[in-house]
Amino acid sequence: METLAGRGALRRYSRHLLIPEVGLAGQERLARARVLVIGAGGLGSPVLAYLAAAGVGRIVVVDDDTVDLTNLQRQILYDTADVGAPKAQRAAERLRALNPQIAVDALPIRFTAGNARELVRLVDVVVDGSDTFGTRYLVNDACVLEGKPDVHGAIFRFDGQVAVFGAAGGPCYRCLYPEPPPAHLVPTCAEGGVLGVLAGIVGSFQAAEALKLLLGIGTPLIGRLLLIDALDARVREIRIARDPSCPLCGATPTIREVGSQPERAPLPDGIPELALDALADARDGGTILLDVREPHERALGEVPGALAIPASELEARLHELDTARTYVVACRVGTKSRWAAARLKEAGFGRVYHLGDGLLALAARDASFDAF
């Protein structure tokens, strides 16, 4: 990496140098920075382009995929002649052409439990442009264990989300989603589609968050989930609290290696599990469905007629419940509801059931529910 005084670098970054929050010191900080970008697809394309243009000194690109014709609707780093070429290598060529003053490492490999911590350890910031839950958990876990921020982004159809996980004092991805939903219940962009320009919107937000973290400026999306609705041109922000019982970043973590999963605890004695098939009849008989999802989870879909009390508020709101009634406790995938059902039992509620498969499975079986 050449100094900023050499070969027109000052002119290249002149619009950054004019910003007081960046200036020469900030630009030199970017020149010394190292960023790992996982995925050179829809999100990775704008992230990589803007980080390279901004002068981030070393960018590591991890992607084991090749360019497909269907990618070109949103993956703007590539053109028709690139179909069949390795994404990581072709992306690196584009970035070097865009800014020959930076270093780009192309790694046409899969991000796995075997290499995750080593890759994350070498950089300052990680940007997650992956499109599977499995990889997102790997990225999150490696970042938390190595003490590096994870700039998360996700897109589907017209909806996108951005957040920074794993930063000091902030929540991690597992605080938001303790467990991944069953794979067969989660459609991919290939199955459900995505508006091409949404990748540019969300990827640009991710690039901005990465630059803010590297420069130490502004207010990063730590403890905040940005929800983007491109169809209705709306942006909402939801607060995410760090979960003290999180198995990764909580007070007593049980996850100490990348790729490990905490064992699912058995239900406490005396709390029966209610099957999905029996839920409708139970509700018809007067049983109350208690939805303990957090507000940011309920924003993705409400359950008609359910009583909504977030798990984080349950202790303070037990007085709103009637010990003489029957409750079926449910959350997104059956994690928080296990704790909530046990807490109700401890508090003296005699008739408490647990919806083991969660509301995500219920939505998949009943089209009358919104997407969860």
Secondary structure, DSSP 4 states (H G I P E B T S, - for coil): ---TTSTTHHHHTHHHHTSTTTHHHHHHHHHH-EEEEE--STTHHHHHHHHHHHT-SEEEEE---B--GGGGGT-TT--GGGTTSBHHHHHHHHHHHH-TTSEEEEE-S---TTTHHHHHHT-SEEEE---SHHHHHHHHHHHHHHT--EEEEEEEBTEEEEEEES-TTS--HHHH-SSPPPGGGS--HHHH-B-HHHHHHHHHHHHHHHHHHHHT-S---BTEEEEEETTTTEEEEEE----TT-TTTSSS----STT--PPPPPPPTT-PEEPHHHHHHHHHTT-EEEE---HHHHTT---TT-EE--GGGTGGGGGGS-TTS-EEEE-SSSSHHHHHHHHHHHTT-SSEEEETTHHHHHHHH-TTSPP-
